[in-house]
Amino acid sequence: MRHNHSGEIAVSAAAITVPQASPGAGYQALKGEIDAAVARVLASGWYVLGAECRGFEAEFAAWMGLSRAVGVANGTDALALALRALDVGPGCAVATVSHTAVATVAAIQMVGATPVLIDIDPAHYTMDPAELAAVLDAPPPGLPPIRAVIPVHLYGQPVDLDPIRAACARHGVPVVEDCSQAHGATLGGRKVGGMTQVSCFSLYPTKNLGALGDGGVIATADDALATRLAALRQYGWHRHYISDEAGVNTRLDEMQAAILRVKLAHLDAANARRQAIAAAYDAALTGELRPPARRAGATHVFHQYVLRSPQRAELQAKLRAEGIATGIHYPMPVHTQPAYAGRIALGPAACRATEAACAEVFSLPMFPELTDAQVAQVAAALRRLG
Ligand SMILES: *Cc1c(COP(=O)(O)O)cnc(C)c1O
C-alpha cells in the first residue's frame, strides 16, 4: 500500500492513468530552466539566504504588488512567524477554521497561542464571517483574548474578506491571510494576500506555486514588519551573529529559491490552465453533481477542484476503475482529529457545516500539466457518472 501526499491509500496505483496531483510533471514541464537554475546555485558556492532568495523575494513582492516578501522554510513557519511578528503568543487566542490543512492550527500552537475554530460557509468552504463577528463580539468563555484571525483561501477560492476585515477592524485585531492554496486568486480585482497587513503562502510542491522541496513566503507592505520578520527567521539577527530578539531558524534555501523564480514566471499561465481544466470539468457534470461555486467578484485559481456528494465513496471507486485518482481535502476536520478532539475551542456553530462537508467532499485530478487527453478522459468519466 502506498500513501499519496493527501494521505489517500492508492490501492491500485498501477492502474492510475490520471493522477490527482503530480509535482513531477511540474518539474518535467520546466526541466531545462529548472536544471539551469539548480546548476547556477551549485556553482555559486552560496546555498542559504543569498542572491537567489533576495531575487525570489523581490520578484514575488513585485508580482503581489507589495513592497516586501520574506522567504521562509515552509508555510507553517510562515504563519507562525507572522503571528510572532504581531506579538501573538501565549495568553492570546487566534481564530481560524477547522476546514483547512492542519498546518494552520499547528502554526497557532507553535507560538503558544490558543486556537478557536470558526465554521465555514458551506457553499464556498471558507470562514463564515457572521460567526467570526459573533465570536469577536462575545468570545467563548475561558478563552484568552483573540489577538489575530487567520482566514484561509481554501481550494483556490478567496474568502469573503471584507466582512472579516470589518469585524476585525472593529476589535483592533489583525488579519493574517493563509494564502497557501490561492497564489494569484483575486477578490475585487486585487490579489489575495495584498489586502491585509501580512499574508502567508506555503510553497510545498503541490501548491499553485510550488518548490521541489519545502518553502514558504510572507508578503507585506509594512517595511518595519518585513524587517522584523527577516530577522526573526534567522535567530533574531538584525546584524550578523547579533540577536536583538529571540528568533528561530526558518530559512529558504538557495536551491528552492532559484527553482521558485522559474516557477513564478509561469504561475499566471499555470493558474489559467487550472481554470480551463475546471471549466472542462464543469461542462461534463451531470445528475446531482454541481460545479464548485465561484464567489462573485472573485477569481478562483483551483488549487483543488472539489465536488460534493453523499455517494462519495461510490463515485471515487467508479473513477478509480477508469484509472482516475481522486483525493479528499480533508477527510477529518481539525477539531475531530485525535490530537484536538475535545481539546479545542469552537465557535457557537460547533463547526457543523465543516463536519458535513468533510463527509462528502472529494477532489478531481487538478494540476496544470494534465494533458488535454487526460482532461477529456476525466470529463468522459464524469459524463458517465450522471
Ligand atoms: C499547505 C498548507 C499549509 C502548510 O504549508 P507547509 O508548507 O506544508 O508547512 C498551511 N495552510 C494551508 C491552507 C495549506 O494548504
Ligand as a Chemical Component Dictionary entry (heavy atoms), coordinates in Angstrom:
data_LIG
# 
_chem_comp.id                   LIG 
_chem_comp.type                 NON-POLYMER 
_chem_comp.pdbx_formal_charge   0 
_chem_comp.three_letter_code    LIG 
# 
loop_
_chem_comp_atom.comp_id 
_chem_comp_atom.atom_id 
_chem_comp_atom.alt_atom_id 
_chem_comp_atom.type_symbol 
_chem_comp_atom.charge 
_chem_comp_atom.model_Cartn_x 
_chem_comp_atom.model_Cartn_y 
_chem_comp_atom.model_Cartn_z 
_chem_comp_atom.pdbx_ordinal 
LIG C1 C1 C 0 -0.078 23.579 2.668 1  
LIG C2 C2 C 0 -0.793 24.434 3.630 2  
LIG C3 C3 C 0 -0.169 24.941 4.780 3  
LIG C4 C4 C 0 1.176  24.478 5.285 4  
LIG O1 O1 O 0 2.206  24.604 4.473 5  
LIG P1 P1 P 0 3.552  23.730 4.666 6  
LIG O2 O2 O 0 4.430  24.349 3.638 7  
LIG O3 O3 O 0 3.214  22.311 4.397 8  
LIG O4 O4 O 0 4.038  23.963 6.048 9  
LIG C5 C5 C 0 -0.866 25.831 5.571 10 
LIG N1 N1 N 0 -2.125 26.189 5.272 11 
LIG C6 C6 C 0 -2.769 25.691 4.203 12 
LIG C7 C7 C 0 -4.167 26.129 3.923 13 
LIG C8 C8 C 0 -2.134 24.788 3.348 14 
LIG O5 O5 O 0 -2.794 24.300 2.298 15 
# 
loop_
_chem_comp_bond.comp_id 
_chem_comp_bond.atom_id_1 
_chem_comp_bond.atom_id_2 
_chem_comp_bond.value_order 
_chem_comp_bond.pdbx_ordinal 
LIG C1 C2 SING 1  
LIG C2 C3 SING 2  
LIG C2 C8 DOUB 3  
LIG C3 C4 SING 4  
LIG C3 C5 DOUB 5  
LIG C4 O1 SING 6  
LIG O1 P1 SING 7  
LIG P1 O2 DOUB 8  
LIG P1 O3 SING 9  
LIG P1 O4 SING 10 
LIG C5 N1 SING 11 
LIG N1 C6 DOUB 12 
LIG C6 C7 SING 13 
LIG C6 C8 SING 14 
LIG C8 O5 SING 15 
# 
